[in-house]
Amino acid sequence: MKSSTVFLGGLVIASALFSPAGAQQTVCGDRNEIVSRLEQGYQEQTTGVGLSATGGLVELYTSEKGTWTLMLTQPNGVTCLIAAGDNWEHVDSPKSASQPVY
């Protein structure tokens, strides 16, 4: 019993240490409003889409200035931002995972 308690305590501490600070501030809302803000405020356009294993629509928005946003629209209709940043670069020719991108 004591070893399982120590193990669980270690997992809690590890997850707190290794999770990003912003992970607790999920931004979710109406997809149309979010897309409108991305297009008007950041001049981002859809450059990639895919389906997640749980049936959600994953979309990548990028701009010529290098800003990017990754978002997920869940099957229940809720859209959440997954990540966003700067310095996005399009890779013209696909690389294998073992090849350096640059």
C-alpha positions in Angstrom: 0.0 0.0 0.0 2.8 2.4 0.9 4.7 1.9 -2.3 1.5 2.5 -4.4 0.9 5.8 -2.5 4.5 6.9 -3.1 4.2 6.0 -6.8 0.9 7.9 -7.2 2.4 10.9 -5.3 5.4 10.8 -7.7 3.1 10.8 -10.7 1.2 13.9 -9.4 4.5 15.7 -8.7 5.9 14.8 -12.1 2.8 15.9 -14.0 2.8 19.2 -12.2 6.5 19.7 -13.0 6.3 18.7 -16.6 3.0 20.3 -17.7 3.2 23.7 -19.3 1.9 26.6 -17.2 -0.6 27.6 -19.9 -2.1 24.2 -20.0 -4.5 25.2 -17.3 -5.9 28.1 -19.3 -7.7 26.4 -22.2 -9.3 28.8 -24.7 -12.6 27.3 -26.1 -15.5 28.9 -27.8 -17.6 29.1 -31.0 -15.7 27.9 -34.0 -16.9 30.7 -36.3 -15.9 33.4 -33.8 -12.4 31.9 -33.3 -11.8 31.5 -37.1 -13.0 35.1 -37.7 -10.5 36.4 -35.1 -7.7 34.3 -36.6 -8.4 35.5 -40.1 -9.0 39.2 -39.2 -6.6 39.7 -36.3 -3.7 37.5 -37.5 -4.4 37.1 -41.2 -4.2 33.3 -40.7 -5.7 30.9 -43.1 -6.3 27.1 -43.0 -3.2 25.3 -44.2 -3.9 21.8 -42.8 -6.7 19.6 -41.5 -7.1 16.1 -40.0 -9.3 14.0 -37.8 -8.2 13.0 -34.3 -8.5 9.5 -33.0 -11.6 10.7 -31.1 -13.3 12.1 -34.1 -12.4 15.7 -33.6 -11.4 18.1 -36.5 -7.9 19.3 -36.0 -7.0 22.5 -38.0 -3.8 24.3 -38.6 -4.0 28.0 -39.4 -0.8 29.9 -40.5 0.0 33.4 -41.8 2.7 34.7 -44.1 4.1 36.6 -41.1 4.8 33.3 -39.4 2.1 33.2 -36.8 0.3 29.9 -36.4 -2.6 28.3 -34.5 -3.6 24.7 -33.9 -7.2 24.1 -32.9 -9.5 21.2 -32.3 -13.3 21.1 -32.8 -14.7 18.2 -30.8 -17.6 16.1 -32.1 -19.9 18.0 -29.7 -19.1 21.2 -31.5 -16.9 22.8 -28.9 -13.7 24.4 -30.5 -10.6 24.8 -28.4 -7.1 26.2 -29.2 -4.4 23.6 -28.7 -1.4 25.7 -29.3 -0.3 28.9 -31.0 3.0 30.6 -31.8 5.4 32.5 -34.1 8.0 31.6 -36.7 6.0 28.9 -38.6 7.9 27.7 -41.6 6.4 25.5 -44.4 8.5 22.5 -45.3 8.4 22.1 -49.1 9.6 18.5 -49.2 8.5 15.9 -46.6 11.2 14.6 -44.3 11.3 11.3 -42.4 11.3 11.6 -38.6 15.1 10.7 -38.5 16.0 13.5 -40.9 16.7 17.0 -39.6 14.1 19.6 -40.8 16.8 22.2 -41.4 
